[in-house]
Amino acid sequence: MLAASTTITVGVVLLTVIGIAYGGTFMLRVVTGKQGANALQKSFFRAGHAHAGVLVILGLVVLLVMSAAHAGVWGEVVGIAVLACALLIPGGFFFSVIGRDPQQPNGARALIWVGFTVLTIAMLGGGILLIVLGSSRA
C-alpha cells in the first residue's frame, strides 16, 4: 500500500501530464509553422518537451519503486527530487529562448545544469539506498 503522501504526489503529477499534453499541441503548432519560432527555439522547445515527458515518467517510477521498497522518507526525497527535475530541465530549455528572435540561450539555461545536478545526485542516492535496503534484507 502506498503512503498517503506518495498517493497524493502521484495524483498531482498525473494531473500535470495535462500540461505536458498541451505542450504537445504547442509543439505541433511550432513544427507546422503556425507558431513563429526560429531554429534555436524549435530545437530547445523540442528538447524541453521531450525532457518533461521522460522525467515525469522517470519520477513516477522512482517514487513508486521507493515506496514499494519501503525506503521511507529518503525514498520520497529521491522521488520528489527526480520530479523536480521535470520542472528544472524543461524550464531551462523553454525559458532560455524566450523572445522574438533569440540568437543564443539566455541565463535561464542554468536551470538545465541545476536540474542535471539534482537528477545525478538523486539517481546516485536512490541507487545506493535501494542497494543498501536490498542487501540488508537478503
N, C-alpha and C positions, 0 to 999 in steps of 0.2 A: 504494500500500500504506500502511496506517495504521501509525503508530508504535506500539510496544508499550504505551507509557503511555496513548495515546489509546484503543487497543483495550480495555485493562483498564478505563479510566474509563467507556467506553460500556457495557461489560458490567455494571459496578456500577450504573450509572444505570438500565439496563434492569431490574435486579433491584428497584430502588426503586419501579418502577411498580407492583409488587405492593402496596406500602404505599398508593399513591395509589388503587388499585382498592379496597383495603379501606376507605379513607376514603370511597369512594363508597357502600359499604354503610352506613357510619355516617350519611352524608348522607340516605340513603333512610330510615333509622330516624328521623332528625330531622324530615324533611318529612312523614312519615306519622304523626307524633305518638307513635311508640313509644319515642323518646328525648326526655326532657324538655329543652326549651330555650326561652328567651324570644325575643322578636323580634330583639333585638340579637345574641344568639348565633346565631340562624338566619342572619341576613344576613352576619355575619362568618365563619361556618362555610362558607357558600356561596362567599364571596369567597376564602377560604383554599384551598378545594378546587380551585376553578377556576384560581387562580394557580399552584398546584402543578403541575397538568397542563400548562398552557400553557408555563410556564417550563422544565419538564423537556424538552419538545419543542424549544423555542427553544434551550436549552443544547446539546442533542444536535446540532441543525442547525448552530449556530455552531461547535461543536467539530469537526464533520466538514468544514465549509467551510474552516475554518482549516487543517486537516490537508491537504485537497485543494489548497489554495493554497500549501502548504509555508511556512506563516507562522512556523514554528519555535516557540521557547519562548514568545514573546509571544502567538502564536495560542492556545497551550494555556492561558496565563494568562487570556486573554479568555474562552475556553470554560468554564473552571473557575469564573471569576467569575460568569458567567451562571447556571451550575448552582448556585452558592452562593445566588443569589437565589431559587432554587426552594425553599430552606430558610428563608431570612430572611423573605421577604414572607409566605408562608403561615404560618410560625411566629408572626409578628406578629399576624396575624388570629386564629389559634387561641388562642394563649397570652394575648392581651389580654382575652379574655372568659371565662376560666376561672372557675368558681364556680357557686353555686346560682342566683343571680338578679342578675347584674351589671347595673347601670343605665347604666354607661359603661365604655369600654375602660380597662384599667389601663396601666401604664408599658411593658408589653411591646409596645405599639403602636409604640414607637420602632423596633422591628425592621423594620416596614414601610418606614419612611423610610430606614433604613440600606440595606435591600435595594434600594429605588428608586434611591438614590445610587450604589450599586455597579453596578446594571444600567445606569444612564445612562453612567457612566464606561466600563464595558465595551463598550457599544454604540458610543460615540464613538471609543474607542481601536481597537476592531475594525474599524469602518468606515474610519477613517483608514489603518490598517495594510493593509487589502485594497486601498484606492485606491493607496497608495504601491507596494505589490507589483505591482499590475496595471500601473501607469504605468511602472515600471522594466522590465517585460517586453514592453511594446508596441513 
